[in-house]
Amino acid sequence: MSKTTTLQSAIETIPCGSVVMIGGFMGCGSPDSLIDELVRQGKSDLTIIANDTARPKVGIGKLISAKLVRKVIASHIGTNPETQAQMIAGEIEVDLVPQGTLAERIRAAGFGLGAVVTPTGVGTVVEDGKQTIEIDGTVFLVELPLKADFALINAKRADYRGNLEYRFTARNFNPLMAMAADRVIAEAEDIVPVGMISPDMVITPAVVVDTLVAKETRHG
Amino acid sequence: MDDKTLIAKRVALELNDGNLVNLGIGLPTLVAQYLPAGIDVTFQSENGIIGMQALPADAFPSADLTDAGGAPIGCVPGAFAFDSAMSFGLIRGGHLDVTVLGGLQVDELGHLANWMVPGKLVPGMGGAMDLVSGAKRVIVAMTHTAKGEPKILKRCTLPLTSVRSIDLIVTELAVLQTTPEGLLLKEVAPGVSVEQVLAATQAHLIVPEQVPVMPLAA
């Protein structure tokens, strides 16, 4: 019943060129051990769906620094000059999406919706190439679902089946992404016996988690 | 008093008891320091918490509790943590009373541009487009000019954040209110003349006979 495995074998299942969602917000709530292992195994040509690319050598920024990313779909890249430099050099394609729209597009994919309609971005460059729809006199943008091959999730605590709990602002995009990928790999700071997490405290249910690894703790 | 402190002290007077407020990174964050006594405001951070506060001086920072810029924060008793869909549900759903954002340009239509300078700076919009689309009241807190060039224009030249009009602009020179007729000069900063404001502004301003001096929070 246990879904736990080693970091190495969890990441070995990800082919180069995959579309990978990664939880975290400016490095907070990022699956750092999984990211480090992606770098160690040199998984290249990745399309990353994430809120941001953090800072150089922090969180998702490590994948950018290692030049493993072909395309980024994110709401913000301003805190990582390396992402901007690679974008200007034509090495990375960047698709900027308003943060609330990014969350809803990921949610739509995971919740089986064909699209979401939002007022955000109407009349701006975000509207370019998109359908609009008028409902009761208000114009909305039609935004399509975002799916991934893999989601890399960071949790505070998991049980061995993969039920996940989060902590404070480390939750962010993690529970949404856990619903929206073909394969979900979660890393947790603590992995506890089944039954220790109260059903009311489970935010991501084990049924959507395929693989579980223990976060590597660093000293010093 | 430096310009940023003056702007923050004026914006603080716009927050009302019971408001749920989102402060942008940078200058807007300063507003929380100058809340008038007796005004109980709850702050949202769009990365997923209601009830954020500055990290107390004697507190131990947690890697799991940060603001939208990734810096450590604290939270008040009764705070609530949530995911990004909930966060923007609060923002777009009409539950957020006030957002205070920085700006690159604002124009006579109340349009804000604050997320990119084509060819120069492409940070991304983050949550700004949702905040301007969804918050009940949008306050832009910014310096009046950039390197001597006006930022309050007839029409924005940079890509817009939203086509919804913002509500109020607070700068180190003046407070401007959007109205159906255009931008109204509501107040001037202490020691600043109407002429100085007009000289630093490209947009046409509606100037009443009497323009009061900006009050400031303590």
HADDOCK unambig.tbl for C-alpha pairs under 7 A between the chains (distance, minus, plus):
assign (segid A and resid 25 and name CA) (segid B and resid 47 and name CA) 6.71 0.50 0.50
assign (segid A and resid 26 and name CA) (segid B and resid 69 and name CA) 6.64 0.50 0.50
assign (segid A and resid 26 and name CA) (segid B and resid 70 and name CA) 5.12 0.50 0.50
assign (segid A and resid 27 and name CA) (segid B and resid 70 and name CA) 6.97 0.50 0.50
assign (segid A and resid 28 and name CA) (segid B and resid 63 and name CA) 6.47 0.50 0.50
assign (segid A and resid 28 and name CA) (segid B and resid 64 and name CA) 5.95 0.50 0.50
assign (segid A and resid 28 and name CA) (segid B and resid 70 and name CA) 6.66 0.50 0.50
assign (segid A and resid 29 and name CA) (segid B and resid 64 and name CA) 6.51 0.50 0.50
assign (segid A and resid 75 and name CA) (segid B and resid 124 and name CA) 5.79 0.50 0.50
assign (segid A and resid 75 and name CA) (segid B and resid 125 and name CA) 6.10 0.50 0.50
assign (segid A and resid 75 and name CA) (segid B and resid 126 and name CA) 4.62 0.50 0.50
assign (segid A and resid 76 and name CA) (segid B and resid 123 and name CA) 5.72 0.50 0.50
assign (segid A and resid 76 and name CA) (segid B and resid 124 and name CA) 4.36 0.50 0.50
assign (segid A and resid 76 and name CA) (segid B and resid 125 and name CA) 6.16 0.50 0.50
assign (segid A and resid 76 and name CA) (segid B and resid 126 and name CA) 4.95 0.50 0.50
assign (segid A and resid 77 and name CA) (segid B and resid 123 and name CA) 5.11 0.50 0.50
assign (segid A and resid 77 and name CA) (segid B and resid 124 and name CA) 6.04 0.50 0.50
assign (segid A and resid 78 and name CA) (segid B and resid 122 and name CA) 6.74 0.50 0.50
assign (segid A and resid 78 and name CA) (segid B and resid 123 and name CA) 3.56 0.50 0.50
assign (segid A and resid 78 and name CA) (segid B and resid 124 and name CA) 6.45 0.50 0.50
assign (segid A and resid 96 and name CA) (segid B and resid 124 and name CA) 6.05 0.50 0.50
assign (segid A and resid 98 and name CA) (segid B and resid 125 and name CA) 5.91 0.50 0.50
assign (segid A and resid 98 and name CA) (segid B and resid 126 and name CA) 5.70 0.50 0.50
assign (segid A and resid 98 and name CA) (segid B and resid 127 and name CA) 5.98 0.50 0.50
assign (segid A and resid 98 and name CA) (segid B and resid 129 and name CA) 6.23 0.50 0.50
assign (segid A and resid 98 and name CA) (segid B and resid 130 and name CA) 6.82 0.50 0.50
assign (segid A and resid 99 and name CA) (segid B and resid 126 and name CA) 5.19 0.50 0.50
assign (segid A and resid 99 and name CA) (segid B and resid 127 and name CA) 4.87 0.50 0.50
assign (segid A and resid 100 and name CA) (segid B and resid 85 and name CA) 6.70 0.50 0.50
assign (segid A and resid 100 and name CA) (segid B and resid 88 and name CA) 5.10 0.50 0.50
assign (segid A and resid 100 and name CA) (segid B and resid 127 and name CA) 6.52 0.50 0.50
assign (segid A and resid 100 and name CA) (segid B and resid 130 and name CA) 6.14 0.50 0.50
assign (segid A and resid 103 and name CA) (segid B and resid 84 and name CA) 5.99 0.50 0.50
assign (segid A and resid 103 and name CA) (segid B and resid 85 and name CA) 5.30 0.50 0.50
assign (segid A and resid 104 and name CA) (segid B and resid 85 and name CA) 6.17 0.50 0.50
assign (segid A and resid 119 and name CA) (segid B and resid 133 and name CA) 6.73 0.50 0.50
assign (segid A and resid 120 and name CA) (segid B and resid 129 and name CA) 5.97 0.50 0.50
assign (segid A and resid 120 and name CA) (segid B and resid 130 and name CA) 5.34 0.50 0.50
assign (segid A and resid 120 and name CA) (segid B and resid 133 and name CA) 5.70 0.50 0.50
assign (segid A and resid 121 and name CA) (segid B and resid 129 and name CA) 6.36 0.50 0.50
assign (segid A and resid 121 and name CA) (segid B and resid 162 and name CA) 6.23 0.50 0.50
assign (segid A and resid 123 and name CA) (segid B and resid 163 and name CA) 5.96 0.50 0.50
assign (segid A and resid 124 and name CA) (segid B and resid 159 and name CA) 6.96 0.50 0.50
assign (segid A and resid 124 and name CA) (segid B and resid 160 and name CA) 5.84 0.50 0.50
assign (segid A and resid 124 and name CA) (segid B and resid 161 and name CA) 6.80 0.50 0.50
assign (segid A and resid 124 and name CA) (segid B and resid 162 and name CA) 6.35 0.50 0.50
assign (segid A and resid 125 and name CA) (segid B and resid 159 and name CA) 6.99 0.50 0.50
assign (segid A and resid 167 and name CA) (segid B and resid 64 and name CA) 6.28 0.50 0.50
assign (segid A and resid 168 and name CA) (segid B and resid 64 and name CA) 5.80 0.50 0.50
assign (segid A and resid 168 and name CA) (segid B and resid 65 and name CA) 5.57 0.50 0.50
assign (segid A and resid 168 and name CA) (segid B and resid 81 and name CA) 5.27 0.50 0.50
assign (segid A and resid 169 and name CA) (segid B and resid 47 and name CA) 6.17 0.50 0.50
assign (segid A and resid 169 and name CA) (segid B and resid 48 and name CA) 5.11 0.50 0.50
assign (segid A and resid 169 and name CA) (segid B and resid 49 and name CA) 6.34 0.50 0.50
assign (segid A and resid 169 and name CA) (segid B and resid 64 and name CA) 5.79 0.50 0.50
assign (segid A and resid 169 and name CA) (segid B and resid 65 and name CA) 5.23 0.50 0.50
assign (segid A and resid 169 and name CA) (segid B and resid 66 and name CA) 6.38 0.50 0.50
assign (segid A and resid 169 and name CA) (segid B and resid 81 and name CA) 6.36 0.50 0.50
assign (segid A and resid 170 and name CA) (segid B and resid 64 and name CA) 4.99 0.50 0.50
assign (segid A and resid 170 and name CA) (segid B and resid 65 and name CA) 6.88 0.50 0.50
assign (segid A and resid 171 and name CA) (segid B and resid 82 and name CA) 6.72 0.50 0.50
assign (segid A and resid 171 and name CA) (segid B and resid 83 and name CA) 5.66 0.50 0.50
assign (segid A and resid 172 and name CA) (segid B and resid 47 and name CA) 5.91 0.50 0.50
assign (segid A and resid 172 and name CA) (segid B and resid 48 and name CA) 5.82 0.50 0.50
assign (segid A and resid 172 and name CA) (segid B and resid 82 and name CA) 6.89 0.50 0.50
assign (segid A and resid 172 and name CA) (segid B and resid 83 and name CA) 4.36 0.50 0.50
assign (segid A and resid 172 and name CA) (segid B and resid 84 and name CA) 4.90 0.50 0.50
assign (segid A and resid 173 and name CA) (segid B and resid 83 and name CA) 6.09 0.50 0.50
assign (segid A and resid 173 and name CA) (segid B and resid 84 and name CA) 5.56 0.50 0.50
